[in-house]
């Protein structure tokens, strides 16, 4: 991709996806160096394929990060090995703490895929293990009305809200979206779960809350999650919301 995009000839002119120059420029620079922050916030960079035979990054701490790939070419795009400050590196990721100190990354490049980076525990950080398929959290509320219609354009005033789940679910997060006037949003509430609709267990309790802007969606983790067939949200007084989600 780096050899075809951003060159202004084969695919369009200039940036690919020009709606966000900042993001696209950062993508190009990281990829050209041979590593990329694939999982934001993880503290590590996934190793890719550098674009140049040598690049030097002048870090803000005064140190330099030098990336060398002397065999790099249009055909030699596969990493055969990597040395970090002269030491063989077997993982396919680099910790930020190491990159921030500067040093030398030496890539050995070749025309065919190699066994480098295929060893046990060599893969970058992942939310799943081995060949497991990710199972993202999903909203289990299936009701009708202004608070369950997947749009913040509608809103409703409530003091106690039954959350319509379809079957038993283990909620681990929930979201609340403030109304068109955030001053009307709730400042405190209690999330409860029940099996019979009579005896309720407190799963999460909040107070002193505020919303920074109108129609802001805030996510909250359930303090004491459990599997229940019924859920409700009890507000500390009447307030206005524009959307509620229960994630399981």
C-alpha positions, 0 to 999 in steps of 0.5 A, spaced: 500 500 500 505 504 501 508 504 494 501 505 491 498 510 495 499 517 497 503 518 490 498 522 486 498 517 480 496 510 480 490 511 485 487 518 485 491 524 486 494 526 493 492 523 499 487 516 499 481 518 504 483 525 504 477 527 509 482 526 514 489 529 513 492 528 520 490 521 521 492 519 514 499 522 515 500 519 521 498 512 518 503 513 513 509 515 517 508 510 522 507 504 516 513 507 513 518 506 519 515 499 520 511 499 526 504 502 527 500 503 534 495 497 532 491 497 538 491 504 541 492 504 549 496 498 549 503 501 550 506 497 544 507 497 536 505 492 531 511 491 527 510 491 519 514 492 513 519 499 513 518 503 506 525 506 506 532 503 507 534 508 512 530 513 516 532 517 522 527 520 527 529 525 532 525 524 538 523 530 543 528 527 549 534 529 544 535 522 542 534 518 535 531 512 533 534 509 527 531 504 522 535 501 518 533 496 512 539 496 507 536 490 503 529 493 502 526 494 495 520 493 491 521 486 491 524 485 498 518 487 503 518 481 507 521 481 514 526 476 515 529 478 522 529 484 526 535 486 531 534 492 536 540 495 538 544 489 536 540 484 539 535 479 535 528 481 536 523 475 536 516 478 537 512 482 532 511 488 536 515 493 540 513 496 546 513 504 547 518 504 552 523 501 548 522 506 542 521 512 547 529 511 549 531 511 541 536 506 539 537 502 532 532 497 529 535 493 523 530 490 519 533 484 514 528 484 508 527 479 503 523 477 497 519 471 500 515 470 507 519 467 513 518 464 519 520 470 523 515 472 528 511 465 528 514 463 534 509 462 541 507 468 544 510 472 538 504 476 536 502 483 538 497 484 544 490 482 542 483 481 546 482 474 544 487 468 544 489 464 538 484 463 533 478 465 538 473 470 534 472 476 538 465 477 541 463 484 542 458 487 547 452 488 544 445 492 546 440 487 549 435 492 550 429 491 545 423 495 547 420 501 543 420 508 545 424 514 545 429 511 549 430 505 546 430 507 538 437 508 537 437 515 536 438 521 541 434 526 537 428 523 541 428 524 549 423 522 555 422 525 562 423 519 567 424 517 574 424 510 574 425 506 567 424 498 566 429 496 561 426 491 556 431 485 555 429 479 551 431 473 556 436 473 561 443 477 560 449 479 564 450 486 563 457 489 564 456 496 561 451 501 560 450 507 556 446 514 558 445 519 553 443 526 555 438 530 552 438 536 548 439 540 554 444 537 558 442 541 565 436 536 565 440 530 565 440 526 571 446 526 576 445 520 580 441 513 579 441 506 581 442 500 576 438 494 579 437 487 576 431 482 578 429 475 576 422 475 579 421 483 578 419 483 586 426 482 589 431 487 586 439 487 587 443 493 586 448 492 581 451 499 580 450 506 583 452 513 581 451 520 584 454 527 583 454 525 575 454 530 570 454 531 562 459 535 558 455 537 553 448 536 550 446 529 547 453 526 550 453 518 551 457 516 557 459 509 558 459 506 565 461 499 567 457 495 572 460 494 579 457 488 581 454 484 574 450 478 574 445 474 570 438 477 570 432 476 566 429 483 568 433 490 569 431 497 571 434 504 572 432 508 578 434 515 578 435 520 584 429 524 582 425 526 575 430 527 569 431 527 562 434 522 557 435 521 550 438 514 549 439 508 554 443 502 552 445 495 556 451 492 554 452 484 555 
